Amino acid sequence: MTIVCIAFMLGIVAVGEWFPAFPWAGWTCLLAASAGAAIVARSHPSWQTIFLLSALFALGGMRMVVSDTSSATSEFNPTSNPLRRAIVQRMNSLFAEAGAQQEGSIVVAMSMGEKRDISRDLRADYSSSGAAHVLALSGLHIGIIFFLFKLLFSHRHRYRLTVRQLLAEGLLLAAVWCYVYIVQMPPSAVRAATMVTLYELMGLHQRGHVSLNVLGATVFAMLLIRPADLYDIGFQLSFAAVTAIVVLYPMFSQLVPRPTNRVLLWIWSMLGVSLAAQIGVAPLIAYHFGYISTYSVFSSLVVIPCATIIVMMSVFLIVFLYVTIVAETIAALLASVANIMNRFVMWMASLPGSTINDIHLNVGQVVFIYLTIGCLSLLLALMLKKNKMMDKTS
């Protein structure tokens, strides 16, 4: 599925970068010819694969030509959802009454995707420390929500599906998508929720190690609906981060032995995931924004736990939003956690050399960097596989 997704994306890129004047009829003819050739070459698997990938390439180009790029790249209006607007207003009033407007702006941004009240200096500090990703609704936030709902709708794993298990899975996915709907379905949250849904559906059939296939299926489905999302910065960053985590983190697990102590294991896992994600997104951040955060791997040790607590508690705040005593108590706790995170982020941003600025990369250089990372990852994977086979034979 990953190769299918890559071929489809190359077709989209071909329209946007290489052959913008190539007509829709031309892509249609290429698609028909490739599909027909694949049928004829069914007795030759190698050639059939090439023709199928060519057909997917043509499908991507055709879909990009006929797509409505204006709707695909437009920003979602944070005030157009009445339910969301009412929740944001109520949360802001609670934090205002507690005298924690700055902390409240962080909580509202992380839980509802509303970032307009965050001060410019605080945003700059989050960017410099490499923690800016926690301010936007993304896969991290949906993952936290999913984990919380997983605990609430937990069930014992059985080999055979039962009505109770199916009901639990249905409630779990419904809760995740209800949250995505409340925050007005920003593309990053929809992508994460789609991936979570595919993971759960595949998990019902006891299928494991499908991370890259799930990622490819998710990206393919979303680009099939809105192909111009490929040029969205958030889409690129989330795709690069998840791909790097899926590919690199297992290698880190083999290179560095896992600690047996639970606390050390948690720190080791957090550093490994953060390092993999930063390797994946660093070229894109340098290309789009012209800087790289040098302490982002270490800032995750504090920012991610604080973000987890904030997002989980925000769900309960939304549930009890109009139960005044409970809502005020939760808001006070949220303000305390957000204050800790803000202070840490400001301290990290004040450290010398927190960012490397004035980086200017072109598209060719970014592609070369990713090709280099890919080749090194493949070489490392082959070496680890060879060492593993030697250990088994010895």
Salt bridges, closest charged atoms under 4 A:
GLU114 OE2 - ARG116 NE 3.01
GLU169 OE2 - LYS150 NZ 3.92
GLU169 OE2 - HIS155 NE2 3.47
GLU200 OE1 - LYS150 NZ 3.08
ASP229 OD2 - ARG226 NE 3.23
